[in-house]
Amino acid sequence: MNFCSRFQADTKMSNTYLPEKPELSPTLISDDDAVRLQYAYGAVKKSLEAYVTLAGGYVIEAQLPFPVNSDSEIVSEFRKALQRGKTNGRKVRLTMIDHVTSVPAGVLIPVKELIKICPEEGVHKVFVDGAHGIGCVDVDMKEIGADF
């Protein structure tokens, strides 16, 4: 990680850095994909959708069970979404992962495990929405390895 910034909200961050800081966000090419979790924060979902759609790409949603019984369920569904994103020669250039979900409240996502999978699968950038994790879990951005 070369960059860390604190914003009032991740919505402001996603609206600021995805479209306006190309050196920090991935360069999406038409037909490229982004993967996000089903439980991603609504406003951040919309920001990602707008950014990716304008670039001609697609957003793939990792469907998560409810209730979530184990980290392995989350990891398995994330891997499935990455595979769906790579169909027909497409590439997944960006993933967006919540650290702790807001709806349903308080699901702790195994971000370190998911981030570790990303380079193995050819993902270029990882965006962690850490807003709901602050105060709930220790957050060390360098340790988890997210790009922003």
N, C-alpha and C positions, 0 to 999 in steps of 0.2 A: 504494500500500500504506500503510495507516494503522496496521498492527499487526504486530509481529514478536515471536515468543517462542521460547525454546529449551527443549526438553523432553528427558528421558532417551531417549525414542523417539517416532517419529511415531505409533505405536499409541496411546500415552498422549495425544498431542495430539488425534488424531482422536476418541478416546473422550471427551475433555474438552470440546473446543470445538464439535464438531458438535451434540451434544444440549443442552449447557448454556449456550452463548453465542449466543443467537439474533441478537444484533446483529452478530456476526461471520460466522455461517453463513447460507446462503440460506434463505428461507422457502419450503419446498417445499409445493406444493399437490397434492392427489390427482391422479394421472396425469401429474405432471411427471417429468422424467428427470434422471439424473446420468450422465455419461460418464466411464469410467475406461479405462486401458490394460490390455490382457491381462496384461502383465508387472508389474502393481502388486503391492506387497508383500502377502502373504497376510492378515496380521492387519489391515492397514489396509483391504483389500478387504472384510473381514467387518464392520468398523466402518461403512464407507460403506453396505454392503448393509442393515445393521440400521437405520441412520438413515433412509435413503430409503424402505425398505419400511414402517417405522412411519408415515411421512408419507403412505403410499399411492402412492408413486412407483415408478419402475423404474430399474434400473441397466443401462446399455447398455455393452457391452465392445467397445473397439476392438481387433480382431484384428490382431496384428502378425506378420509373417513371421519365420521363423527359418531361417537366420541373417538378421539385418537387414543389408541391403547399402547402404542410403542413408537419409539423413534424409527424402528425398522419399517413400519408402515409408511411413514413420511418419506424416508429415503427411497423406498420401492416406488412410490407414486411419482416422486421427483424424477427418478431414472426413466420411468415410462414416458413422462412428459418430454424429457430430453430426446428420447428415441422418436417420439411422434414429431418433434420439431426438426428432425434430420431426414424426414422422408422426402423422396423425390429429389435428392441432391441438395436440399436446403441446409443451411447452417444455423445453429443457435449461437448468436453473438452476445446475448445479454440475458442474465437471469436476475430476477428481483425476489428477494427472500426476506420475509418478516422474521425478526428475532423472537418476539413474543406477539401473538396475535391480539387484535382488539375485538374481533367478532369471529368465532366465539372467543370470549375473553380468556386470556391467560394461557393459551397453548404455547408451550416452550418448543420452538423449532430447533432441531439440531443443526444450527448454521455451520459449525465447523465441518461437520460431515458433508453437508451439501456443497459447501464451497470447495472442499477437497475433490469432489467428484467433477466439478466444472472443467478444470484444465484437461482431465482425462478424456472428457467428452468434447473437447474443442471449443468450449465456451470462452469468449474473449473477455467479458467484463461481468462482475458480480456487484449488484447493488443490494445492500442490506438496509432495510427499514428498521432501524434500531430504536425508534422513539418509544415504543411500549416496553422495551427491555430495560431502559434506564431506570434504576431504582428497584428493579425486580431481580436482575441478575448482574453479575460482574460483566462489563463490556470492555474488551481490549481489542480495538480494531486491528492493531498489528497482529495480534495473536490469531484472530479468526481468519485473516487473510482476504477480506473483501477489498474490492477496488474503490468503492464509495458507498 
